[in-house]
Amino acid sequence: MRMTKYEILAVLFMVFFMAMPGASAVAQDRDLSTVDNNEFRSIDGDVQALKEEVLELNRDLFLLEEELLFPANTQVAFFLSVDVGEYFKLDSVNLKIDGKDVANYLYTDREASALQRGGVHRLHLENLKAGDHELIAVFVGYGPEQREYRRGATVSLNKGLGAKYVELAISDRAKKQQPEFDVREWE
């Protein structure tokens, strides 16, 4: 017999409240010395099976929540990559979509170092309807001689059907002796 998810939750609540001291007069009156090990094993097996079903239910609910909150056809993910060293040290990034602040991230030295070694950071996940949207990314950091450096990049995104992935890339340009900030759409 397979129990429904609601029945499992009801059984778990009953098991929890029965285990509390003084919760059940029947459990207190019962002499535990007369209960044999097989009955304890049976109860333990039932509890373990219930735990497994609850974990499965929790996983299913998490996947459903992700699917409802971020459906694939409206999803846009923003990633940050860094290929700098000489001309820019990343401190923070601010991301605006259609004039609304959606992400503001302050990087620790450890995170900035990981990005410089080739890491990629998922900065933000957003639902956008189909159409044109304006993306503004503001990068704050330190340039040569530890001078504060603040630079922005603006791009117009056309969101169609299906998921979209956007990379905010920071790279050194030795020819200009300054960092370059680029916004790329992944295919």
N, C-alpha and C positions, 0 to 999 in steps of 0.2 A: 504494500500500500504506500503510495507516494503522498506525502502531506503537502498542502499548499503553503505558500510562504507566510501567510497570515497565521496559519495553524502552528507553524514552527516558532514564530515570534511569541504566540500565546503560550506555548509549552515552555519556552525559555524563560518568560516572565514567571510562570508558575514554579519552575525549578529554582529560579533565583529567590523568590519569596519563601519557598519551602525551606531553603537552606539557611534563612535568617533565624537567629535564636528566638524562640517563642512564637514563631509564625504559624505553627500548626500544632494543635492539641493532639491530633492523631499521631503525628510523628513523635511527640514527647511521650505518649503513653506506650508506644511500641517498644518492646525490649529488644535492643540491638543485638544481644547475645544469641537470640534465636534465629536471626537472619544469617543464612549461610553465604559463603563466598561466591557461589554461583549467581545469587541474586544481585550481589554488589557488582559483579562483573557484567551482568546483563544491563544494569542501570548505567554503569560506566560506559558501556558500548553504545547505549542509546544516547547518552549525553554527547559522546564524541561524534556520533552520526549527526546529531542536531547542530553541533558546532560547525561541522563541515558544510552542512546545508546553509547555515547562516552566513558563512564565509562566501559561499557560492552566490547567495542572494545579494550580499553586499557588493560583490564584484559586478553582478548583473545590473544592480542599481547605479553603480558608478559609471558603467559604460552607457547606460541609458541617459544619465544626467549629462555626460559629455556630448552625446549625440544630440540631445535637446538644446543644450546651451550653445554648442558650436557645430551646427550642421555643416556638412562638407561643402555645400554649394554656396554658402555665404562666408566661409572662413577665409581670413587673411592672417598670415603669420609673419611677424617681423623679426629678423635676425640681425645681429651685429657681428662683424668680423673686423679684425685689426691686423694690418701689416705695416707697422710703424716701428720706429726705434729712435731715430735721430731727431726728428722734427716735431714730434708730438707724443705726449704721455696722457692717455685718457683718464679723465676724472669722473665725468657723468654724461648722460645722454637724456634729452627730453624729446618726447615724440608727441606730435599733435596731428590729429586727423580731422579735417574740415573745421579747423579752428578750436577743437576741443582737446585738452590735455588728456592723453590716454596712458602714457607711461613716462616715468621719471626715475631713472636708475642711477645710483651713486656706486661706483666701482671701488672695491677695496684694492690694495696693492696686489694681493694674491690673485684676484679675479682679472685685473688688468694684465698681470704677468701671464696668466693662462691664455688670455686672448692673443697676446703677442707671440705665444708659442704655437698658434694655429687653432685655438679654440674658437667656437662659435656660440654666441649667447642668444637664446630665444628671448627677445626683448618684450614682445607683446603678442597676444592672440586676440583677434577682433572679429566680430561679425559685421560685414558691410553689405549693403544691398547693391545690386548691379547698377553700374553707372560710373560717372567720374567723381573722384575724390582727391582732395589736396592733402599731401603729406609734407609736414615740416619736421625736420630733425635738427636739433641744436646740440652740438658737441662742445663740451667744456673740458679743458685740460691745460697742459703746460707745454709751451714751445721751447725753443732754444733759450738757454740762460734762465730757465725756470720762470719765464714770463707767462702770465695767464693768457690763455688762447680760447676764444669763443667763436665758433663758426657754425653756420646753418646751411642746410641743404633743403631745397624745396623741389617737389616733383608732383606731377599730376598722374594719378593712377586711374586706369580704367578697369573697373571690376566687372568681369563677365561672369558666366556660369562656371561653377567649379571652384576649387580651392586656389588660392594665390599665395605665393611665397615671395617676400621682399627682403633683400639683403641691404643693410646699411654698411658700406665698406669704407674703412679708413686706411689710407696707404700713404707712404712717403713718396714724394716726387723729388728726386735728387736734382733734376734739371732746374726746378723752380726753388729748391731748398725750402719747401714747406709741405705740409700734409694736404692730401686731396680727399674730399668727402664725396662719395658716390652712392647713389641709390640704384640698385639693380633688381630686376624681376627675374626670378628663377622660372625656368620652363619645366 
